[in-house]
Amino acid sequence: MHILIFIWFFFFPRAHAEASWNQGKERISVFVPSAPSRTENWHSTSNVYTDIYYAYKDRYIGQELARHAARSTPKIAQQLGIGSGSAFKIYLMPTQESFERLQPGRTPDWADGTAWPSLGLIFLRSPDIRDGRSDPLTQVLDHEIAHILLGRAFANRPVPRWLQEGVAQLVAGEHSHDSIDTLSQGILGGELLSLRELSRGFPSGPHRARLAYAQSADFVIFLQQNYGSHALQKLIHYMSHQYTFDQSIQMTTGRTVEELDIQWRGELSGSLLWLKPLVSDTALLSVGGFLLIFGFVRSIRNRRQSRRLLLQENEVYDALEREFRNWRPNRLLYRID
């Protein structure tokens, strides 16, 4: 059931070692970013779901994002089985300096966007400062909308990290090349985290955190594929209504956490995903180079062996020639009675 995409290897996900969302830690109830610069005020576009603010130079992309959010927000809410709540605000920051300075708290350096669920705020980088990143800005927005909606569904309770990141990747369609690379390495190295470990939070090390991030998306997809399209909605409902992780898993799937973990990781490890590193471009180049060297060495050895055999044959022929050259047959005398 797992998608196999055989592409290049050793390319890790671009940064998801830290959360791009913040919940329950803001000390303020209302936050209004100041103007993007001393010479310009915010321009805005509003609809029933969002108010989006942007600099004049970003007016076209700002209006496009407003239209996208109006379509995407109710769709994501329906997919997750939760309400969309009141309109939230999206700020399209025109410069890196404003992206870092105007938010209500510290933001990850790598983030293309951030979400503050309790404040109903999303911050996005302007296309001018995205450094040529390949993910469409609408995809980044969907990721952050999922964080906002989940945060609201859980109210003042923290949303488990694996659920936040797994769901956000699912709705934004981000479970692709990079995360599959990371999963394949985890399978090949026998490093997969258990479901119980995943539920306790992400590891601190960047390698293990990347693996936890990829596994979060894989588990959410596994849940839907094996227990129906409404399984994720049920799990979110139970967990957001203060049921424990074990209770929520049991009521959603009919299995214990340990039983579901065996099924999930067994299916993941039993797939052919572990072959991916072995057929990647890097691995093939390495194997190809080894085979080339091996073939060259073998060719030299064969030539040397052939030369030794030829020399041995020549010695035999020389010996025979000398023998025949010095051979004097004796005359045979026959007596006839």
N, C-alpha and C positions, 0 to 999 in steps of 0.2 A: 504493500500500500504506500510505501514511501517512494517519492519521486527520485529517480536516479538521473543526475545530470553530470556527465563525465566531461569536466573541463579542467582548467589548470589548478595546481595544488599550491599549498602554503600561502594562501592569501586570506588573511583573517578579516572578520567583520570590522567595520570602521569604528568603532568605539563603543559599543554598548556595554562597557564595563561599569558605567555609572548610570543612574537614572536620569532621564531628561524631564522628569516630573517631580513635583514636591507636594506632599500632602501632610496637613496637620502640623506643620512647623512654622507657618507664617504667624507673626505676632500682631498682624494688623488685619482688620476686617474689610477695609476698602483701600484700594491702591490705584492711583491714577498716574501713569507715567507723564513726565513733563514733556514739553515740545521736543521734537527730534533734533532741533538745532536752535540757535539764538535768532536766526532769521526766518524761521518757518514754523508754522503750526501744523497740527495733524489735519489731514483730510480724512473723511470717513464715508463708509457705505454701510447701511444697516438692513437687516431682514429679521424675520421672526426668531431666528436661531442665533444670529451673531451680529455684533457690531465690529467692523474691521477698520483699523486706523493705519494710515500709510502716508509717506511723504509724496509730494506732487510727482516726483520722477517715477514713483512706483504705482501711479494711479491705475494703470491698465492691469497689471498683475494683481493689485489690490482688489479691483472690481471682479476679476476672474475668480480669485480666492473666495470672495463673498458669495458668488453664485455657486461655487463648488461646495462650500460649507452648507449652504441652504439645501442642497440635494443630499449631501453625504451625512449630515448629522442625524436626521430621522432614520436613514437607512442603517447606520451603525447602531443606533439605539434599538431599533427593531431586531437587528441581528443578535444583540446581546440580551434582549428581553428586559430592558430597563428604560426609564424615562429620560428625556433629553433635558428637562428642567428649564430654567430661565435662560435667556440669551447670555452667551459669554462673549468676552472681548478678545479680539485677535489684533496684535500689533506687529506690523511688518517693519522691522527695524532697518533703517537705511544704511547704517554704518556699523562696523564691528564695535566701535567705541560705545555707540548708543545701545547696542544689543547687550553689552556687558553692564553698562551703567544704569539703565533705566528699569531693570527688573527688580522685584522685591527681595531678591536674595542672590546668593552666589550661583552661577550657572557653569555647567561643564564646558571646557574649552572646545570640545569637539562637536557639541550639539548644533544641529541645524535648526532645532526648535525646542522650546521648553513649555511645560504645562504646569499651572498652579491651580489644582482643582478647587480648593477651598475659597480661592479668590475669583474663580471663573476667568482665568487669564491664559492666553497662549501668546508666546513670542516666537516669531519666525525671522530668519535672516532674509534680507533682500537678495534677489538674484545677483546683484552686483557684488556681493561679498560671500557668495557660496563656494568660491574656489573651484568652479567647474565640477561640482558634485553631480553624480549621475541621477540620483533619485529625484523624480519630479517633486516640486514644492507642494503640489496637491497631495502626494503620497505622504510627505512629512506632516502635512496638516491633518490627514486622516489618523495618523499615528497619535498625534497630540489630542485630537478630539476623543479618541478612545480613552486616553488617560483622564480627561475631564469627566467623561460620562461615568467611568468606573469609580472615580473618586467621589462623585456625587452620590452614586448608588450606595457606597459604603459610609457616607456621611462623615462622622468624626473618627471612624475606625480606620486603621491603616489597611490598605489593599496589599495582599501578599505580592511580593516582588515578581514571582514567577507568573502570577495571574496578570498583573499589569503588563509585563513585557510580552508574554505569550499572546494575549488578546490584541495588544497594539500591533504586533507583527502580523497577526492573522488578518485583521480588518484592513491594514494598509498593504497587504500583499507583499510583505518583505521577507518571507521565509524562502530564500532563494539560494543563489550560488554560494555566498559567503558562509551562511549558516550551515549549509550542506557540507561544505568543506570542513567546518569545525566539527560537525557530527561524525563525519567519516574518520577524522583523526582520533576522536574520542573512542569510537568503536575499535579501531585498529590498535589503539594503545590501552584498551581495557580501562578507560578512565570515566565512563559514563556515571553521572550522579544518580543516586536512587531518588525515587519520588519523595521519600521522607526527607532526604538531604535538601532537595529542591524547595520543599515547603518551609524549611527553616531559614531560608535566605540565601543570597548569592555569596559564593566564596570571595575572599578579598583579593586573591591573586588574579591578574588580568587573564591568564590562560584559562583558568577554571571558571572565571566569571563569564568569559565568552562562551564557554561550553554550556554553562547554566542558561545563558540567554538563548542559545540555539535550541537547547532541550525544552525550554519553556514553550516555544512556538511548536515544536514537534509534539509535545504532550497535548496541547490544545487541539491540534489537527487530529491526532490519534483519538482523542475523546469523541470528536464529532464523527469520524469515520467509523468507529466501532460501536458507538452508543447513540447515534442519531444526531440530527441537526439541532435538537433542542437540549442536548446534554449539557452544552456549555451554559445555556440560559439557566438550567436547573442548578448547576454548580454555583453560578454567580448569585442566584437567588438565595440559596441556602447559606453561603458564606457571608453574604451581605446582611443576612438576618441573624447573625451571631451564632450560627451552628459551627462546631469545630471542623477542622479540616477532615478528620476521620469520619465524622457524621455526614458531612456534605458529600464525600466520595461514596460512602455506603449508600446513601439515599439516591444518588445520581446513577450509579452503575450497578448496585447490588453486590459489590465486591469490597473487601477490605483494602486499605492502602497497600498492604504487602502483596495481596493477590493481583491488584491492578498493576503494581510496579513490575511484577514478574511478567505479566502479559505485555505491558508496554515495552520494557527494555528487551524482553525476549524477542518481540517482533522487530524491534529496531536492530538488535544484534544479529538476528537471523536473516535480515535483508542483505542484499549484495552491496550495500553502501560502503562497507569496509574495503571493497576493491578499488574505490575511487582513487585513493592515493597511489595505488599501484599502477594505474593506467593514466595518470595525469601526465601532462607535457613534461614536467620536470623529471618525473620518475622515468618516463620513456626515454628522455634524452640521456639520463644517467645510465640506464640499462643499455641504450644504443651505443653510448660511448664505451661502456665496458665490453660489449660484444665486438665492437670494432677493434679495440685493443687486443681482446682475446683472439679474434680471427687473424690479426696481424702476427701475433706471437706464434700462433699455431702454424701459420703459413711458413714462417722462418724455420720452425722446428721440422716441418715436413720437408722443406728444401734441404735442410742439413741431413735429415735421415735419408732422403733420396740420394744425396751426394755420397754419404757413407756407403750405402748399398752399391752405388755405381763404382766406387773405388774398390770395394770388396770383389765385385764382379770382374773388374779390370785385372785385379791381382790373380783371380782364378784363371782368367783367359791368358794372362802372361805366363803363368805357371804351366798351363797346358801347352802353350806354344813352345816353351822351352823344352818340355818333355817330348813333344813330337819332333822338334828339331834335333834332338840328341838321340832319338830312338833309332836303333839299328836292328831290324828283324833278323832272327836266325833262320838259316835255310833248313828246311825240314827234309830229311832223307827217308824215303819210303822204300821198304824192302818188299818186293813182290815175290811171294813164294810160288 
